Amino acid sequence: MWEWLLAPMDAARDHNVGWHLSWHARIMVLAWGVLVPLGIFTARYFKIAPGQDWPQTLDHHFWWNTHRICQYSAFALMLLGLWLILTAPPMATLPGPHWFLGWSVVALGLVQILGGLFRGTKGGPTEPGPDGSWRGDHFDMTPRRKAFEYLHKSAGYTALLLSVATIFSGLWQANGPNWMWLTLVMWWGGLIGLSVVLQRRGMAIDTYQAIWGPDPKLPGNQLKPIGFGVRRIEQQDAPIHRAEHKPTPGQ
């Protein structure tokens, strides 16, 4: 068993890629195989944190901070991994599909970072405008914010799926040992299994509701939730509490 785990994926080829390529692979797997999926998983299923007294306690930052840390760290690691592969000695063989997949993932990663920078203002009671009103791109769900959410979510999930193909194509091209792809399959399989459980429990909550509560008068609660499988809690189904940041008419 140990011999099989340590053996390369293709017994007919050697596993000898050199320092640059080996560290490129490790860093990219950490970025796109671990941090990015973890950041997406947390953002999708933990908008309302465990133990949070929602809707009395609103806008819990656990998911937001975890998502940012994971994705920004992954982006920084991606740049380092990109530098390693660009400075590696010339390869004796053509790059193959891994090259094209890799650059596609890099491009989508840049789209995510730039999109986040131009997502607009938040608004609401925790980040009011200069005039003290609750106006903001997110609170009002302006066309700019809706465009950001559609782009951010669709590009994010596309990048996640492409990264899986990119990692496996890279492992095959480098002829990595069997324990590498087996470990990744177990990690991703665990996340998929947990996702199925949490999805069935209805934990993929609309971001807007998680931040500002279930009041149907709020602008965002009058729109269809953005994202597949995302649900909204009807006000009559929410726990009976007086929300900390309850809006008043005209705000």
N, C-alpha and C positions, 0 to 999 in steps of 0.2 A: 504493500500500500504506500509506504513512504517513498519507495523508488518511483512509483507511478506519479505521486504528487510532485516530486522534484524533477521528474523528466520533462523535457520540452513537449509542447503540444504536438509537434510533428517530429517523430523520431528520426526521420530522414534528413532533417536539417539541424544545424548547430544553433545554440542560443548564445550569440556573441555579438553584442550591439555596441559596446563601448560606453565610456563614461557619460557623454552628452545625451545619448539616446536613452540610456537606462534611467537617468535622473529626469529627463523629459517625461518618460512614461510614468514614473512614480508620482511626479508632481501633478501631471494632468489627471491621473486616476484619483488622486486625493481631491483635486478641485472639482472635476466633473462627475466622478463616480461616487464621491462621499458628500462633499459640502453642498453642492447644488441640489441633489435630491433631498438632502436633509432640510435645506432651507425652504424648498418648495413644499415638502411634507408638512413642516411646521406652519407655514403661512396658510395652507389649505385647511388644516384640521384643528388648529389651536388659536383661531381668531378670538374665541372665548377660552381663557386659560382655565386649567383645572383648579377648582376651588374658588373661581371668581364668582361673586354674587351678582351676576348679570340678571336684569338690567339696572340694578341699583348702582353697581360699579361698572362704569363704561370705559372704553378706550384703553384697555389693558395692553401694555407695550411688550409683553413677553414675545408674542409671535413676530412683531415688527422688528425688535432688536435682534432676535435670533435669525430672522430672514436676512436682515442687512449684514450681520456679521458673517454669515455663511456665504452670501453671494459676493460681497466685496472681497472677502478673503479668497474666494475661488477665482475672482477676476484677477487679483494680484498674482496668485499662483499661476494662472493661465499665461499672464505676460512673462513670468519667469520661465515657464515651460516653453513658450514660444521663442524666447531668446536662446534657450539651450539648443533647440532644434535648428534655428537659423545659423548658429555658430558652430554646429557640428561638422566634422569632416565630411566631404562629399561621399554619398553612398554609392556602392557599386551597382545597385539595382534601381529601377525607377520607383518613385514613391508609391504608386498604386492608389487604390481607393481611399486609403487612410489619409492621404494628402488632401484630397478634395473634401472628404467629410470633415477633417480637422479644420480647414479654413472656413467651412460653412458654420461650424460651431463657434469659431472665433468671431465671425461676423455677427452672429446672433447674440453673442455675449456683449459685443459693443452696442448693439441695438438696445439691449436691456439697460445697460448703464446710461446711455444717452437718453433713453426714454424716461428713466427715473429722474434725471436732472430737469426734464421739461414737463413733468407731470402736472405742474400748476400748484396753486395754493390749496391749503387744507380747509381753512375756515372752521366754523363751529365754535363751541364755547371755550375750547382749549387753545385755539389759535385764531382769535378774532382779527378782523381787518383793522387798518389804521383808524377807521372811524368808529370802532367798537362793535360793528355789526358782525353777524355770523357768516357773512358772505364769503365764499371761497369756491374754487373749482370743484373740490371734492364734496363739500357740503351741499352745493347746489347741483352737483352732477352735470357740469357744463359739457358741451360737446368736446372740449379739449380733454376733460377728465375721462369721458366715455371712450374717446379714441385711444387714450393712454391705456385704459384697462383692457380693451380688446386686443391691442397690440402687445401689451406686456404679457398677458396670459397666453395668448396664442404663440408668440415667439418663445416664451419660456418653456412651454410644454414641447414645442417642436425642437428646441435646442436640447432638452432633456432626452428625447427619443434619439436624436441624431448622435448625442454623446455616447449612448450605449453602443451604437453601431461603430462609432469612431474608436472607442476603447477596445472593442473586440477585434476590429480590423487591425489595430495597432499591435495587440497581443499576438495575433496570428502572424503578422508581418515580422515581428521581432522574435517569433517562436518562443514565447514566454512559457515558463513551467506550468504544469496543470493546476497547481494550487492557486495560482493567480486568478484564472477565470472561474475556478470553483468557488473561491472566496467571494468574488464579485456576484456570482449567481446567487449565493446564499444571502448576501447583504441586500441585493435588490429584491430577491424573493421575499425576504422578511418585510421590507418596506411595502411591497405590493400587498402582502397578506394583511398587514396592519391597516393599510389604506382601505381595503375591502371592509374590514371590521368597522373602522371609524366612519366610512361612508354610509354603511347600513345603520349606524347609530345616529346619523344626521348631523355629524360634526363639521361638515363643510358649510359653514355659515357665511352668509353674505357679509362682506367687509363693512359695508355701510351700516348695517344693523349692529354689528359687533361694536362699532365705534360710537354710534349715536342712539341706539335703542330701536324699539319696534314701533314707535309712534307713526301711524300711517300718514300724518300731516307733513312729515319731513320729506323734502324733495326727492331724495334717493329712494325712499320706501314706496314711492309711487311708480317706480320703474321696475322692469324685469331684472332680476339679478344677472350679473354678467359672469359667464363661465359655466361650463358643463357641470351638472351635478351639484351646483351651489343652491342652497335652499334659504328661504326667508321664514322666520318665525312670526306667525300672526300674533298680533298684540294680545288677543284673548288667550293664546297658548303660553305666553310668557309668564314667568313668576311674578306675582303681584308685589311690586315694590314701587316706591317713588324714586324715579331716576335722579341721579345727582345733577345731571345737566339737562333737565327737561326744557325743551324750547317753549317759548311763548309766542302767541300769534303775532305775525308781522316781523319776527326776527329771521 
